[in-house]
Amino acid sequence: GFIPGSIHAPRGMIEFWIDPDSPYHKEIFAQSDKRYVFHCASGWRSALTVATLQDMGFSAAHLREGFSTWDAQGGPVAYPEPKD
């Protein structure tokens, strides 16, 4: 599952997705005045991602306890449509 409205942003690609000069740049990261919230399963990779974004001048936060705790505490979770 995933948090509704979220996008998948792999930790190993985030710097490339943010850099406007990168061929892998994603437009969702073109707004440096936007606040970004990241999560991973347990909170460790998202903490590294937030540190990277903050070093690059972005406002970012993460779910400290991760998606697992979000789900266990009843946070909204969506599931992908089954593929035929």
N, C-alpha and C positions, 0 to 999 in steps of 0.2 A: 504494500500500500504506500500511499504518499499523502502529504498535506495538500488539501485542495488549493489550487491556484499556484502551486509551487512548480519550479522547473528543475530538471536534473542537471546539476553542474558538477562534473567530476573534478575532484581535487587536483588532479594532474593537469587539467586544462584551464583552470580558472584564470591564471595570468595571461594566457593567450586570448581567452574570451574577452578580457577586460581591455587589453591593449588595442587602441584604435588603429594602430599600424600593423597589427597582426592579421594574416590571412584568415585566421580563425575567429576574429572579433565577432561578438554577438551584440546586436543593437540594444538588447535589454540592459546592457551595461554602459550604454552611451550617456546615461544621466547620472553624473557624479553627485548631484544634489539629492538623489533618492537614497533611502535607507534600505539596505539589503539584510535579510535574515537568512542564515544558513543552518542546516542541520545535517547530521549523519546518524548512523545507528546509535552511537554512544556519546557523541559530543567531542571527541578528540580531533578528528579530521576537520570538523567545522570550526573548531577553535583556531587551528592553523590557517584555515582559509580566511577567517576574520582578521587575524594578525596581518596577513598578506594584503588584504584589501585596505585596512587602515594605513599600512605603510604606503599604499598607492594613493592615499587621500580620500578614500571612500568612507562613508558612514556605514558600519556593519555590526551586526550582532549575531549570536547563535543560540540555539537551544542547548544550554549547558549539559543537560542530562540526556540529550539526543532524542531521536525519533521513538526509540523503544519506550522511554518513559512517557513521552507525549501520547503514544497509543495506549499504554497501560492506564494512564490517568484520564482517558476518555476524550482526548483531543480529536477533532474531526479528521477522519482518514478516508481517502477516496481510493478506489481500485481501478486499474486499467481495464479497458474493455477487452474481453477475450478476443483473440485473433482466430479467424476461421482457418 
